[in-house]
Amino acid sequence: MPGFELFGEKEKAEVQDVLDNGVLMRYGFDGLRNGHWKAKELEKALAVRMRTKYAQVVSSGTSALTIALVSAGIGAGDEVIMPTFTFVASFESILAIGAIPVLVDVDDTLTLNPEAVNKAITSKTKVVMPVHMCGSMADLDALKSICEEHDLLLIEDACQAIGGSYKGKPLGSIGDLGCFSFDYVKTITCGEGGGIITDSENYFKNADHYSDHGHDHVGNDRGAETHPFLGYNFRISELNAAVGCAQIERLDEFLSIQEKHYSILRHTLSEIPEVTFRRVPEGGVENYSFLNFFLPTEELTRKAHKALGEAGVDGCFYWYNNNWHYYRKWEHLIEKNVLGKLPKDVLQGLPDYTQYDFSASDYWISRTISCLIKLSWTEQETKERADKMKTVISGLLS
Ligand SMILES: *Cc1c(COP(=O)(O)O)cnc(C)c1O
């Protein structure tokens, strides 16, 4: 998945262009910058590639999620439905605005189970936030119709799935708003960065202003600006955006390499009858950043993960044990360890996460292994890796 693996002349030239010009900030300095607007260029390229009307590029994927929520008017006490399997940024972005993360089970898509979403809806629910983990998506038609029925927003966390699609539409462009991360380990990188896409002029304007202290960015240079509302600093720098300008041009090249490597691994592993693969909803196309498969039992999966590591097959993840990605190890959230003080009603509004039954999530995640697909492998290396994985896993099953 990581764009940093293929990092070359284009990226260097874009960064050098910013350094030569000397304006490192994305707004203002209109005269000094001689037409250099890297963040704006990246926004244009992102909107074109995602076929949305608007894109706002910001400092990280985490801030993109926060901004998306705020831009749509979400705030204190509102409930946001999110999956048990994601990255900690999901609940961080929700808590940052005083909203309440409501955890919901995943199914064999490794993303939100629509039936579980339906059951979790209360009078306070405002948003359903599916997370397209490891490059693939939930049943988005089902989630969309739930949102329509209950008048909820659909905000896609597509941070790990840039380039994937659902029924012909780019992931991120299906909900009311979609978010991407361009951190160092994502499919394309800015070093640090994030993006928000939407077709709503209103959400876009809010995102544009909010991410820069509420400045309305009206008129030339910054002199004539006003502040329609309070904001914050979630700006990306021109240096980071410059890297993104080079990387987004290479997205389709990266995706085709990932697909090739993914297919080799999948073809070989599918020769093992006990191995099954993550379900991709009808009409969905992964971005092939990971190959995700199930083994028949938790015990076998743990053994296989260990044996793969010992055999030198790197980049295989067992999320069930992972404290960044699965609810079981989110002690800081479960124990409500906040730094400083959240408003009392927010703190009291947080559910007692220990009381939930997430055995359905456990059932799938405890049997999942995800292999990171690297861009830098050669075809020969990929084949050898696939054969090694097959030998290791078959050995445990025989
Ligand atoms: C990486 C990631 C984020 C956050 O992105 P950052 O740019 O690292 O802040 C959010 N959600 C998911 C699913 C991610 O993988």
The ligand as an SDF file (V2000), in Angstrom:
LIG
                    3D

 15 15  0  0  0  0  0  0  0  0999 V2000
   -4.7640    6.4490    8.6000 C   0  0  0  0  0  0  0  0  0  0  0  0
   -6.1890    6.4170    8.9560 C   0  0  0  0  0  0  0  0  0  0  0  0
   -6.8490    7.5250    9.4760 C   0  0  0  0  0  0  0  0  0  0  0  0
   -6.1600    8.7780    9.9140 C   0  0  0  0  0  0  0  0  0  0  0  0
   -5.2950    9.3310    9.0280 O   0  0  0  0  0  0  0  0  0  0  0  0
   -4.0220   10.2050    9.5220 P   0  0  0  0  0  0  0  0  0  0  0  0
   -3.6750   10.9070    8.2640 O   0  0  0  0  0  0  0  0  0  0  0  0
   -2.9700    9.2490    9.9530 O   0  0  0  0  0  0  0  0  0  0  0  0
   -4.4650   11.1120   10.5860 O   0  0  0  0  0  0  0  0  0  0  0  0
   -8.2060    7.4360    9.6850 C   0  0  0  0  0  0  0  0  0  0  0  0
   -8.8860    6.3130    9.4210 N   0  0  0  0  0  0  0  0  0  0  0  0
   -8.2820    5.2190    8.9480 C   0  0  0  0  0  0  0  0  0  0  0  0
   -9.0920    4.0090    8.6320 C   0  0  0  0  0  0  0  0  0  0  0  0
   -6.9100    5.2150    8.7130 C   0  0  0  0  0  0  0  0  0  0  0  0
   -6.3170    4.1100    8.2790 O   0  0  0  0  0  0  0  0  0  0  0  0
  1  2  1  0
  2  3  1  0
  2 14  2  0
  3  4  1  0
  3 10  2  0
  4  5  1  0
  5  6  1  0
  6  7  2  0
  6  8  1  0
  6  9  1  0
 10 11  1  0
 11 12  2  0
 12 13  1  0
 12 14  1  0
 14 15  1  0
M  END
$$$$
